[in-house]
Amino acid sequence: MIKENLLSIKKELPSEVKLVAVSKFHPVGDILEAYDAGQRAFGENRPQELAAKVAELSALGRGGDIEWHFLGHLQTNKLKLVLPYASLVQSVDSLHLLEAINAWGKANSKVIDILLELHIGQEQTKQGFYEEEILDILFDGGKYPNVRFRGLMGMASHTDEEETVSADFARIDSFMAYLCDLFPEMDSFDQLSIGMSGDWRIALRHGATIVRIGTAIFGPRA
Ligand SMILES: *Cc1c(COP(=O)(O)O)cnc(C)c1O
């Protein structure tokens, strides 16, 4: 079913929107099934799992051109499991993490592409930055020469109410536009990662350039 699921989503997705297939909790065999159907961008949310899958695929001599996206909570002592492999860290949600990624980049002569996670859901959980915090970071953007700010990531409220989800996405979309106006010199700040299995069609109406879809491709997670 993985191939069929993937192809039916791809058919609906505008070609300029990137599909990240979220393979967390699913085995490498599932990743290869999607890979063989043409998928190249995969998302993981746990450092050890990402590093283990990269190693397993490498041992099989497969998947060398996979583009890995990291989507989960990242502790600074786990950077070495993620940053060598991730083409985009989508879930930067604290100043401490941002500083650590910049330091790792400096030590390893790399520039790391990241998204800043904006808190948009209605849940009280500390997930992502508030708008003011992101403004402060970007006004001080020169402090992070080994980080490239590529845009914003957000997760909508956990609800079936389409209006609520739509309002969450509208907020991040307009904040993104505001930032692009405010910082025209940040010419690679152009990615808006919103939309998951249950709400990606809504996200497309609010400027998504990346959607992150797991369950609708791979089925429920064990
Ligand atoms: C798990 C996860 C997804 C995918 O969720 P599905 O509902 O399975 O599509 C997307 N984004 C993040 C940040 C996730 O952790």
The ligand as an SDF file (V2000), in Angstrom:
LIG
                    3D

 15 15  0  0  0  0  0  0  0  0999 V2000
    5.1310   12.4800   13.2370 C   0  0  0  0  0  0  0  0  0  0  0  0
    5.2280   13.8410   12.6710 C   0  0  0  0  0  0  0  0  0  0  0  0
    4.6310   14.1390   11.4380 C   0  0  0  0  0  0  0  0  0  0  0  0
    3.8030   13.1490   10.6380 C   0  0  0  0  0  0  0  0  0  0  0  0
    2.5940   12.9180   11.2760 O   0  0  0  0  0  0  0  0  0  0  0  0
    1.4110   12.0850   10.5600 P   0  0  0  0  0  0  0  0  0  0  0  0
    0.1940   12.5450   11.2490 O   0  0  0  0  0  0  0  0  0  0  0  0
    1.7130   10.6430   10.7750 O   0  0  0  0  0  0  0  0  0  0  0  0
    1.4330   12.4520    9.1210 O   0  0  0  0  0  0  0  0  0  0  0  0
    4.7990   15.4140   10.9350 C   0  0  0  0  0  0  0  0  0  0  0  0
    5.5050   16.3480   11.6090 N   0  0  0  0  0  0  0  0  0  0  0  0
    6.0910   16.0930   12.7870 C   0  0  0  0  0  0  0  0  0  0  0  0
    6.8390   17.1760   13.4640 C   0  0  0  0  0  0  0  0  0  0  0  0
    5.9620   14.8310   13.3600 C   0  0  0  0  0  0  0  0  0  0  0  0
    6.5460   14.5910   14.5410 O   0  0  0  0  0  0  0  0  0  0  0  0
  1  2  1  0
  2  3  1  0
  2 14  2  0
  3  4  1  0
  3 10  2  0
  4  5  1  0
  5  6  1  0
  6  7  2  0
  6  8  1  0
  6  9  1  0
 10 11  1  0
 11 12  2  0
 12 13  1  0
 12 14  1  0
 14 15  1  0
M  END
$$$$
